[in-house]
Every structure is written in C-alpha cells, then in structure tokens.
C-alpha cells in the first residue's frame, strides 16, 4: 500500500460487516521505542480527529499484551527531528506519528467499515533521523535515491535508523500473524 494520502485510494473493497485491521509502521513522538506496538485509540491531523472502536482496541490489546493503546497523529511527511516530534506530541497529545492514519480512517469510516489500527514503532524520539523528509513522493512511493542521499549526508544517523526499521519489520510480521484472526 502506498504511503501518505495515496493509501486511502488504494484500499480494496470490503464485504459488509467485515472488520479491517490496518497494520504498518509509525514513528514515536515520546516514550515508545523501536519495535514497540501501538494500538490506536485516536488519530488526528490538523483537519480531522477519529476515535477508533474501543471494543476492537480492547480485543487487540488482549491479543497483543505487550502493546499500548496510544493517540496518534498524521503528518504529510516523515518527521525527522526531535524538535518536530516534540511539537507534534504536544499539539495532538499523541505518542506516535504516521503518514496515513487519518486518511485511512476517513475512507474506512465513509464506507461504514469497522476498523482498528495497529502500528509498530520504527524509530523513537530520542535522536534525529537522517534527512528523509522528502523520501516519499506525492503518490506514496519511496524514492530510493533520496533515501540514499540522506544516508550519505548523515551516515551516523542512518545506521541506527536501518537497524530500528529492521527490528520493527520483524515485529510487524509477528504482529500480523497474531491479529489475523481477530474479528
């Protein structure tokens, strides 16, 4: 699925009464570390706020006992600096940030689909990331050349960033298997 606003238009059709669990990665704005699992209680951006289904969040919490229920916010780009993360945490009372949450929530709510969001933290708020703010284009596609250039410009930030993403992807795989049967 593409990142950002393009994610909403890439959603497939769903059966009436189907439950959708959106899985993916997010960045921590405070407290959470790479590999931690966040179940969204609320997701907001500058224009929208969505409270997600509490009973579905409870079911997910029971299936994922190490996960935390967290407020999230959606950003137009990758948030790479500690200062920007702190500002988002304060503005939205959020623990995590992603690029798709409110767009997907709006599209799923419009369709009348019961849904939840579970994200794995790919980077924590304790350090700046490589300058990958523009690594995703308007169609939600990763731009490898931009990522490579960012890594060349900030190699000391790139190594822990890659390590943390690998950890997050491994956790995401296990998480997807665990929540696959929740209805």
C-alpha positions as CSV (number, residue, x, y, z in Angstrom):
1,X,0.0,0.0,0.0
2,X,1.4,3.5,-0.8
3,X,2.2,5.9,2.0
4,X,0.5,9.2,2.8
5,X,-2.8,10.3,1.3
6,X,-2.4,7.8,-1.5
7,X,-3.1,5.0,0.9
8,X,-6.8,5.8,1.1
9,X,-7.4,5.5,-2.6
10,X,-5.5,2.1,-2.6
11,X,-7.9,0.4,-0.2
12,X,-9.7,-2.6,-1.7
13,X,-13.4,-3.2,-1.4
14,X,-14.7,-4.8,1.7
15,X,-17.6,-7.1,2.5
16,X,-20.5,-5.7,4.6
17,X,-19.7,-6.3,8.2
18,X,-16.1,-7.0,7.6
19,X,-13.6,-5.9,10.3
20,X,-10.4,-4.3,9.0
21,X,-7.2,-4.0,11.0
22,X,-4.7,-1.6,9.4
23,X,-1.1,-2.6,10.1
24,X,2.0,-0.7,9.5
25,X,4.9,1.4,10.9
26,X,4.9,4.6,12.8
27,X,7.4,6.9,14.5
28,X,7.4,7.6,18.2
29,X,6.9,11.1,19.4
30,X,7.8,10.2,23.0
31,X,8.3,7.3,25.4
32,X,7.9,4.4,22.9
33,X,10.9,2.6,21.3
34,X,11.6,0.9,18.0
35,X,9.8,-2.4,18.0
36,X,7.0,-1.3,20.4
37,X,3.5,-2.0,19.2
38,X,0.9,0.8,19.3
39,X,-2.9,0.2,19.0
40,X,-4.5,3.5,18.1
41,X,-7.2,4.9,20.4
42,X,-7.4,8.1,18.4
43,X,-5.8,9.5,15.3
44,X,-5.8,13.2,14.3
45,X,-4.3,15.7,12.0
46,X,-4.9,19.5,11.5
47,X,-8.3,19.0,10.0
48,X,-9.7,15.7,11.4
49,X,-9.8,13.5,14.5
50,X,-11.1,10.0,14.7
51,X,-11.7,7.9,17.9
52,X,-11.3,4.3,17.0
53,X,-13.5,1.4,18.1
54,X,-12.8,0.9,21.8
55,X,-14.1,-2.7,21.9
56,X,-11.8,-3.6,18.9
57,X,-8.9,-1.9,20.6
58,X,-9.6,-4.0,23.8
59,X,-9.6,-7.2,21.7
60,X,-6.3,-6.3,20.1
61,X,-4.8,-5.4,23.5
62,X,-5.8,-8.8,24.8
63,X,-4.2,-10.5,21.8
64,X,-1.1,-8.3,22.0
65,X,-0.4,-8.0,25.7
66,X,2.8,-6.0,25.2
67,X,1.1,-3.4,23.1
68,X,0.0,0.0,24.3
69,X,-3.1,1.9,23.3
70,X,-1.9,5.3,22.1
71,X,-3.1,8.5,20.5
72,X,-1.6,9.1,17.1
73,X,-1.3,12.0,14.6
74,X,-0.8,12.0,10.9
75,X,1.9,14.1,9.2
76,X,2.3,15.0,5.5
77,X,6.0,13.8,5.6
78,X,8.4,11.8,7.6
79,X,9.2,13.6,10.8
80,X,12.9,13.5,11.3
81,X,13.9,15.9,14.1
82,X,13.5,15.7,17.9
83,X,12.1,19.2,17.9
84,X,9.4,18.4,15.3
85,X,8.4,15.3,17.1
86,X,8.1,17.2,20.4
87,X,5.9,19.8,18.7
88,X,3.6,17.2,17.3
89,X,3.3,15.3,20.6
90,X,2.2,18.5,22.3
91,X,-0.1,19.7,19.6
92,X,-2.0,16.5,19.2
93,X,-1.5,14.9,22.6
94,X,0.0,12.0,20.6
95,X,2.5,9.3,21.3
96,X,3.1,8.2,17.7
97,X,3.0,9.7,14.2
98,X,2.3,8.2,10.7
99,X,1.5,9.4,7.2
100,X,-1.7,7.5,6.5
101,X,-3.8,7.2,9.7
102,X,-6.4,10.0,9.3
103,X,-6.6,9.4,5.5
104,X,-7.4,5.7,6.0
105,X,-9.7,6.4,9.0
106,X,-11.7,8.8,6.9
107,X,-12.0,6.4,3.9
108,X,-12.9,3.4,6.1
109,X,-15.5,5.4,8.2
110,X,-17.1,6.7,5.0
111,X,-17.5,3.1,3.8
112,X,-19.0,2.1,7.2
113,X,-16.3,-0.4,7.9
114,X,-15.4,-1.4,11.4
115,X,-11.7,-0.9,11.8
116,X,-8.7,-0.6,14.1
117,X,-5.1,0.5,13.5
118,X,-2.0,-1.3,14.9
119,X,1.4,0.2,14.2
120,X,4.9,-0.9,15.1
121,X,7.4,1.9,16.0
122,X,10.2,2.1,13.5
123,X,12.1,5.0,15.1
124,X,12.0,6.6,18.5
125,X,12.1,10.2,19.5
126,X,15.5,10.1,21.2
127,X,17.5,11.1,18.2
128,X,17.2,12.8,14.8
129,X,16.8,10.6,11.8
130,X,18.7,11.0,8.5
131,X,17.1,13.8,6.4
132,X,14.5,11.7,4.7
133,X,11.6,14.2,5.0
134,X,11.1,14.1,1.2
135,X,11.8,10.4,0.7
136,X,8.1,9.7,-0.2
137,X,6.6,11.2,-3.3
138,X,3.0,12.5,-3.8
139,X,1.9,9.1,-5.0
140,X,3.1,7.5,-1.7
141,X,6.1,5.8,-3.3
142,X,9.5,5.6,-1.6
143,X,12.3,7.4,-3.5
144,X,15.4,5.3,-3.1
145,X,17.8,7.9,-4.5
146,X,16.6,10.5,-1.9
147,X,17.0,7.9,0.8
148,X,20.5,7.1,-0.3
149,X,21.5,10.7,-0.5
150,X,20.1,11.3,3.0
151,X,22.1,8.4,4.3
152,X,25.3,9.7,2.7
153,X,24.7,13.1,4.3
154,X,24.1,11.6,7.7
155,X,25.7,8.2,8.0
156,X,25.8,8.2,11.8
157,X,22.0,8.6,11.9
158,X,21.5,6.1,9.0
159,X,22.9,3.1,10.8
160,X,20.6,3.1,13.8
161,X,17.7,4.1,11.6
162,X,18.2,1.0,9.4
163,X,18.7,-1.2,12.5
164,X,15.5,0.0,14.1
165,X,13.4,-0.4,10.9
166,X,14.6,-4.0,10.6
167,X,13.6,-4.6,14.2
168,X,10.2,-3.0,13.5
169,X,9.6,-5.1,10.4
170,X,10.3,-8.3,12.3
171,X,7.9,-7.3,15.0
172,X,5.3,-6.3,12.4
173,X,5.5,-9.8,10.8
174,X,4.8,-11.4,14.2
175,X,2.0,-8.9,15.0
176,X,0.3,-9.5,11.6
177,X,0.2,-13.2,12.3
178,X,-1.2,-12.6,15.8
179,X,-4.0,-10.3,14.8
180,X,-5.0,-12.1,11.7
181,X,-7.9,-13.9,13.4
182,X,-9.4,-11.1,15.3
183,X,-13.0,-10.1,14.3
